[in-house]
Amino acid sequence: MNDLYILGIETSCDETAVAIIKNGTEIISNVVASQIESHKRFGGVVPEIASRHHVEQMTIVLEEAMNESKLTFQDLSAIAVTAGPGLVGALLIGVEAAKSLSFAHSLPLVPVHHIAGHIYANRLVKEMQFPLLALVVSGGHTELIYMKEHGHFEVIGETRDDAAGEAYDKVARTLNLPYPGGPHIDRLAQEGEATIDLPRAWLEEGSYDFSFSGLKSAVINTVHNAEQRGETIKPEALAASFQASVVDVLVEKTIRAAKQYNVKQVLLAGGVAANQGLRVRLEQAIGTLDNVDLIIPPLKLCTDNAAMIAAAGSIFYEKGIRADLSLNANPGLDLEAFSR
Amino acid sequence: MNILAIDTSTDVLGIGLVSDEKVIGEYITNIKRNHSTRVLPAIEYLLKDCGIQTKDINKIVVAEGPGSYTGLRIGVTIGKTLAWTLKIPLVGVSSLKVMAASGRYFDGYISPIIDARRGNIYTGLYKFENGEIIEVLEDQHISTEDWVLKLNAMEKPILVLGSDVPQHKEIFTVRLNEFACFAPITDNIPRPGELALLGRQLVEENIHSFVPNYTRLAEAEAKWREQNRR
């Protein structure tokens, strides 16, 4: 059987990324051009500026990924691209580039859901075993996803308001920490004790959904109230208390779902997977379960990249999922509808 | 030599295929519909219908702006990616210049316009001399009021062109009086064949560093620069 080489393109937010994956599991090249330095100036990603940077970077990143791979377009089996969700103007650049390549070389075009990509980053680390549960935590997403087989996604829980990463960024702003705030809070939390009482949103009995807006408001109120009383709150204690609240809920719900669905693996995915507090607590908790394996990808596969898009694209390619040249960017692409 | 021209800078979607001797084909629509779903299918259709394969394309000319930011990025990204992967030259031509080319036989100045909302337009000033199009005033983003003041001082007939002319016709007529000239609707549509022709002699751009000519900074960028000015 011939080897399968998939070229993946990812431009859903502020990274322009291209990668080539062999047989769904082996990274041949993986290039990411980050715009974070540009967006730092604004304290968050500015969509118009992200779109402009993607146009500047797209062919450069393509060329680097192709050169690194030492392959030609004739060696490729398909082009995979993030079709959504994400910033529409940013997604468009990857989608148009992917369609141009598909057209120029008569290669099949495979649309990929961004979250499916994050989950499949794990397959670059270790082969998946089903059924499995994926906890996806990033700046835009907080979801618990059940997979009974390849390419099948059932969202059993998701955030009803802010994503966990979003709450991290907002709390970081309250503490005057630079953007992106997640890593700073994580670092401060290691240095402090969780001594401040903050809420944990468990929602209804049995629910796997999340909610972080109440917690975020509680943090902001705590800081304001202290300021009004002329007191100072130790940022380390606040960071530790906030992080404990987020991690408690994420870990508790993940463990409960892992038991209920009797899964063989738990996968951590998304940018917040880099969080030390979450990694450590999840490792401890999964360790108490029998025969459940925890996979956490290395940092560079947790943040946005195209290797994960090509990895997921390899599965969708084999399942016969194709798009034609009319493929559009879909900022609100639904994971379950996409995989149906 | 076969030139593929792509113009997505306004609502008009234009794809042109031009060889040394003739315009082989043009695909033009003037409707408010998403360019992203339609540009590559249009290119595929036109090439197939004309019996030209991708490997037979020798150069790509793209309308580089000004115009709709998203529209420009779609055309430029397709142009850059195709030129890079097919290893052929890429050149950019002003979207306004393409519009002005429809005024070839007009004796006077030509002001192509693209609506930029809130009483503003993207425009420039052109004229033809010995069959060559010449830029008189560079492409810019300006309020229509300020632009007609500038034109009024020229005291020459001015042909206002472009599919957005109807929205701005009154102000030109009132301020320029008899100097304001307008074209039939057929000349208000930029022709992708003209785009190819204008780009034919141009020296190739560096594909990687080629970006649209937005003529304006992103709003957040402009504010940031304002605040960080010493």
Chai-1 contact restraints between the chains, C-beta under 6 A:
chainA,res_idxA,chainB,res_idxB,connection_type,confidence,min_distance_angstrom,max_distance_angstrom,comment,restraint_id
A,R41,B,W224,contact,1.0,0.0,6.0,A-B,restraint_1
A,F42,B,A220,contact,1.0,0.0,6.0,A-B,restraint_2
A,V46,B,A220,contact,1.0,0.0,6.0,A-B,restraint_3
A,E48,B,A218,contact,1.0,0.0,6.0,A-B,restraint_4
A,I49,B,A218,contact,1.0,0.0,6.0,A-B,restraint_5
A,S51,B,R73,contact,1.0,0.0,6.0,A-B,restraint_6
A,V55,B,R73,contact,1.0,0.0,6.0,A-B,restraint_7
A,V55,B,T77,contact,1.0,0.0,6.0,A-B,restraint_8
A,V55,B,V211,contact,1.0,0.0,6.0,A-B,restraint_9
A,E56,B,V211,contact,1.0,0.0,6.0,A-B,restraint_10
A,T59,B,K80,contact,1.0,0.0,6.0,A-B,restraint_11
A,T59,B,W84,contact,1.0,0.0,6.0,A-B,restraint_12
A,T59,B,I207,contact,1.0,0.0,6.0,A-B,restraint_13
A,T59,B,H208,contact,1.0,0.0,6.0,A-B,restraint_14
A,I60,B,H208,contact,1.0,0.0,6.0,A-B,restraint_15
A,G89,B,T70,contact,1.0,0.0,6.0,A-B,restraint_16
A,L92,B,S36,contact,1.0,0.0,6.0,A-B,restraint_17
A,I93,B,T77,contact,1.0,0.0,6.0,A-B,restraint_18
A,E96,B,I74,contact,1.0,0.0,6.0,A-B,restraint_19
A,E96,B,T77,contact,1.0,0.0,6.0,A-B,restraint_20
A,E96,B,I78,contact,1.0,0.0,6.0,A-B,restraint_21
A,A97,B,T77,contact,1.0,0.0,6.0,A-B,restraint_22
A,A97,B,T81,contact,1.0,0.0,6.0,A-B,restraint_23
A,K99,B,L40,contact,1.0,0.0,6.0,A-B,restraint_24
A,S100,B,I78,contact,1.0,0.0,6.0,A-B,restraint_25
A,S100,B,T81,contact,1.0,0.0,6.0,A-B,restraint_26
A,S100,B,L82,contact,1.0,0.0,6.0,A-B,restraint_27
A,L101,B,T85,contact,1.0,0.0,6.0,A-B,restraint_28
A,F103,B,L40,contact,1.0,0.0,6.0,A-B,restraint_29
A,A104,B,T54,contact,1.0,0.0,6.0,A-B,restraint_30
A,A104,B,L82,contact,1.0,0.0,6.0,A-B,restraint_31
A,A104,B,T85,contact,1.0,0.0,6.0,A-B,restraint_32
A,A104,B,L86,contact,1.0,0.0,6.0,A-B,restraint_33
A,L325,B,L40,contact,1.0,0.0,6.0,A-B,restraint_34
A,L325,B,P41,contact,1.0,0.0,6.0,A-B,restraint_35
A,L325,B,E44,contact,1.0,0.0,6.0,A-B,restraint_36
A,S326,B,T37,contact,1.0,0.0,6.0,A-B,restraint_37
A,S326,B,P41,contact,1.0,0.0,6.0,A-B,restraint_38
A,N328,B,S36,contact,1.0,0.0,6.0,A-B,restraint_39
A,N328,B,T37,contact,1.0,0.0,6.0,A-B,restraint_40
